[in-house]
Amino acid sequence: MAESSKEEFIQLIKRFGAYLSVKMSNLVSISLLNADSRSIGAVAGLAVAIIFTWRLLRSPSPHQSRQPKRQAPNSSSSGASSHSNATLLPPGVCSTSEDSTAQNVIDEFFQPVKPTLGQVVRQKLSEGRKVTCRLLGVILEESSPEELQKQATVRSSVLDVLLEITKFCDLYLMERVMDDESERKVLTALEDAGVFTSGGLVKDKILFCSTENGRSSFVRQLEPDWHIDSNPEIVSQLARFIKYQLHISPVRPERTAANVFCSPSLEQFFRSV
């Protein structure tokens, strides 16, 4: 019984090695696109270990090298005949059930690696290095300057994405406000949410103006790779000047230009992969 289990294990390893040549190319390509250097090193180490094991087990075991003993036909029992046929299968030939089991194990092992949020952010922004983004309706729960006179609330669901952007992008946040007190409320809300603790975003990069045209002027002066806004008029005005734009709108609008993308929220845009 133990010898039979050993043979089954050896056969599974050999089938795994044969199948590896097909699957490894897909895994390596995914790893190179989505993994960091440690992950790539782990994949390389795994490949070396599997190849070494495959070479070690290539030689047939002593039990396999022996020719199976032929049994004389026994017409008295059909069950005995079936058993004899099973034992006469050549070494290395697996049943359909064993094929399926080995295939399932290999397929499960080679499932695609899910990219991290940081990798998705880089991919979605096409490696853009400068991003401008309005606050109302995107980063903040509030949707009008009048609401900011009462309070400012950072949307908790957007924080992870926002912090990932600041890790590799020069990010500027901007908004139209009615008074200095609104500015203070916004800065306090951002600080309490921990936006400034990562080191990628500083208070000097939070810009305020008194008109919508002022925000549009900020964007054109900064010349970002991406601008994120919830005002369709601003998005339309900037389409000729900015490489890419993301229009945040709960209702999917018509796409005004090829370089304008739409999403119900900032976090949903970066999580829809």
C-alpha positions in Angstrom: 0.0 0.0 0.0 2.8 2.4 0.9 4.7 1.5 -2.4 1.5 2.2 -4.4 1.1 5.6 -2.7 4.8 6.4 -3.5 4.3 5.6 -7.1 1.2 7.8 -7.3 3.1 10.7 -5.8 6.0 10.2 -8.2 3.6 10.1 -11.2 2.0 13.3 -9.9 5.3 15.1 -9.6 6.3 14.0 -13.1 3.0 15.2 -14.6 3.5 18.4 -12.7 6.9 18.9 -14.3 5.6 18.2 -17.8 2.7 20.6 -17.4 5.0 23.3 -15.8 6.5 24.3 -19.2 3.1 25.4 -20.4 2.0 27.2 -17.2 5.3 28.8 -16.1 5.4 31.2 -19.0 2.0 32.7 -18.0 3.0 32.9 -14.3 6.3 34.6 -15.1 4.6 37.2 -17.3 2.1 38.0 -14.6 4.8 38.2 -11.9 6.9 40.5 -14.0 4.0 42.9 -14.4 2.4 42.7 -11.0 5.1 41.6 -8.5 7.9 43.3 -6.7 11.5 42.0 -6.7 10.9 39.7 -3.7 7.9 38.0 -5.4 9.9 37.5 -8.6 12.7 35.9 -6.6 10.3 33.6 -4.9 8.9 32.5 -8.3 12.5 31.8 -9.6 13.3 29.8 -6.4 10.1 27.8 -6.8 11.0 27.0 -10.5 14.5 25.9 -9.5 13.2 23.6 -6.8 10.6 22.1 -9.1 13.2 21.5 -11.9 15.6 19.9 -9.4 12.9 17.6 -8.0 11.8 16.7 -11.6 15.4 15.7 -12.6 15.8 13.7 -9.4 12.6 11.7 -10.1 13.1 11.2 -13.8 14.7 7.8 -13.4 12.0 5.1 -12.9 11.8 3.5 -9.5 13.0 -0.1 -9.1 9.5 -1.2 -8.8 8.5 0.5 -12.0 11.5 -1.0 -14.0 10.2 -4.5 -13.4 7.9 -5.9 -16.0 4.5 -6.7 -14.6 3.8 -10.4 -14.3 1.2 -11.7 -16.8 -1.6 -13.6 -15.2 -3.2 -16.5 -16.9 -6.8 -15.9 -18.1 -9.3 -17.1 -15.6 -12.7 -17.7 -17.2 -14.3 -18.5 -13.9 -14.5 -14.9 -12.7 -15.1 -11.7 -14.6 -14.0 -9.7 -11.6 -10.6 -11.4 -11.5 -10.2 -10.6 -15.2 -10.9 -6.9 -14.6 -8.3 -6.9 -11.8 -5.7 -8.6 -14.0 -6.2 -6.0 -16.8 -5.7 -3.2 -14.3 -2.4 -4.6 -13.1 -1.2 -5.0 -16.7 -1.3 -1.3 -17.4 2.2 -0.1 -18.4 4.1 1.8 -15.7 3.6 5.6 -15.8 0.1 5.3 -17.4 -2.5 6.9 -15.1 -6.2 6.5 -15.1 -8.6 9.2 -16.2 -9.4 9.9 -12.6 -5.7 10.4 -11.7 -5.3 12.7 -14.8 -8.1 14.8 -13.6 -6.8 15.0 -10.0 -3.3 16.0 -11.2 -4.7 18.6 -13.6 -6.9 20.1 -10.8 -4.0 20.4 -8.4 -1.8 22.1 -11.1 -4.6 24.5 -12.2 -5.2 25.5 -8.6 -1.5 26.1 -8.0 -1.2 28.4 -11.1 -4.2 30.7 -10.3 -3.4 34.3 -11.5 -1.8 36.5 -8.9 -4.2 39.3 -7.8 -2.4 42.7 -8.1 -2.1 44.9 -5.0 -4.0 48.3 -4.8 -0.7 50.1 -5.4 0.0 48.2 -8.6 -3.6 48.9 -9.8 -3.2 52.6 -9.1 0.0 52.7 -11.1 -1.5 50.8 -13.9 -4.7 52.9 -14.1 -2.8 56.2 -14.0 -0.5 54.9 -16.8 2.5 55.8 -14.6 1.5 59.5 -14.5 3.6 61.5 -12.1 1.5 64.5 -11.4 -2.2 64.5 -10.4 -4.6 67.3 -9.5 -8.0 66.5 -7.8 -10.9 68.5 -6.5 -12.1 67.9 -3.0 -15.9 68.2 -3.1 -17.7 65.1 -4.2 -14.5 63.2 -4.6 -12.4 63.3 -1.4 -15.1 65.0 0.8 -18.6 63.8 1.6 -19.9 67.4 1.0 -20.8 68.5 -2.5 -21.0 72.3 -2.3 -19.0 75.2 -0.9 -22.0 76.2 1.2 -21.8 72.8 3.0 -18.2 73.4 3.8 -19.2 76.5 5.9 -20.8 74.0 8.3 -18.5 71.0 8.2 -15.9 69.0 6.2 -15.9 65.2 6.2 -13.3 63.0 4.5 -14.8 59.9 2.9 -13.2 57.0 4.7 -13.6 54.7 1.6 -11.2 56.9 -0.5 -8.3 57.1 2.0 -6.5 53.9 0.9 -6.6 55.0 -2.8 -5.6 58.5 -1.9 -2.5 57.4 0.1 -1.4 55.0 -2.7 -1.5 57.9 -5.2 0.6 60.1 -2.9 3.3 57.3 -2.8 4.4 57.8 -6.3 2.5 60.9 -7.7 2.9 64.6 -7.0 -0.7 65.2 -5.8 -2.5 68.5 -5.5 -5.9 68.9 -4.0 -8.0 72.0 -4.7 -11.4 73.4 -4.0 -13.6 76.5 -4.2 -14.6 77.9 -0.8 -16.7 80.7 0.5 -14.4 81.9 3.4 -11.3 81.3 5.5 -13.2 79.2 8.0 -14.1 76.7 5.3 -10.5 76.4 4.5 -9.7 75.7 8.1 -12.4 73.0 8.3 -11.1 71.2 5.2 -7.5 71.2 6.4 -8.5 70.0 9.8 -10.6 67.2 8.3 -7.7 66.0 6.1 -5.3 66.1 9.0 -7.6 64.2 11.3 -8.0 61.5 8.5 -4.2 61.0 8.4 -3.7 62.3 4.9 -0.6 64.3 5.8 1.1 61.5 7.8 2.3 59.5 4.8 4.7 62.3 3.7 3.4 62.3 0.2 1.0 65.2 0.7 1.6 68.4 2.5 -0.7 71.3 3.4 1.0 73.6 0.8 -0.4 71.3 -1.9 -4.0 72.0 -0.8 -5.2 74.9 -3.0 -8.2 77.1 -2.4 -10.0 79.6 -4.7 -13.2 81.6 -4.8 -14.5 80.6 -8.3 -14.8 77.5 -10.5 -12.6 79.2 -13.1 -10.0 79.7 -10.5 -9.8 75.9 -10.0 -9.5 75.4 -13.8 -6.7 78.0 -13.9 -4.9 76.1 -11.1 -5.0 72.9 -13.2 -3.7 74.5 -16.3 -0.8 76.1 -14.5 0.2 72.8 -12.8 -0.1 70.8 -16.1 -0.8 67.5 -14.5 -0.8 64.1 -16.2 -4.3 63.5 -14.7 -7.0 65.8 -13.4 -9.9 64.4 -11.3 -13.1 66.4 -11.0 -16.8 66.1 -10.5 -17.9 69.3 -12.4 -18.7 68.3 -16.1 -18.1 71.9 -17.3 -14.6 72.0 -15.9 -13.9 68.5 -17.3 -15.1 69.7 -20.7 -13.0 72.9 -20.6 -9.8 71.0 -19.7 -10.1 68.1 -22.1 -7.9 70.0 -24.7 -5.2 70.8 -22.3 -4.8 67.8 -19.9 -3.6 64.4 -21.0 -6.1 62.4 -19.0 -9.1 63.2 -16.8 -11.3 61.3 -14.5 -14.9 62.5 -14.2 -16.5 61.5 -11.0 -20.3 61.3 -11.3 -22.9 59.0 -9.6 -24.8 58.9 -13.0 -22.7 57.8 -15.9 -22.4 60.7 -18.3 -21.7 60.6 -22.0 -18.0 60.4 -22.6 -17.0 63.9 -23.9 -13.6 63.0 -25.2 -11.3 60.0 -25.7 -9.0 61.1 -22.8 -11.9 61.5 -20.3 -12.8 58.5 -18.1 -15.9 58.2 -15.9 -16.5 56.5 -12.6 -19.1 56.8 -9.8 -16.3 57.3 -7.3 -12.5 57.6 -7.1 -12.1 54.3 -5.2 -14.4 52.4 -7.6 -12.3 53.5 -10.6 -9.1 52.0 -9.0 -10.8 48.8 -7.8 -12.5 47.8 -11.0 -9.8 45.6 -12.5 
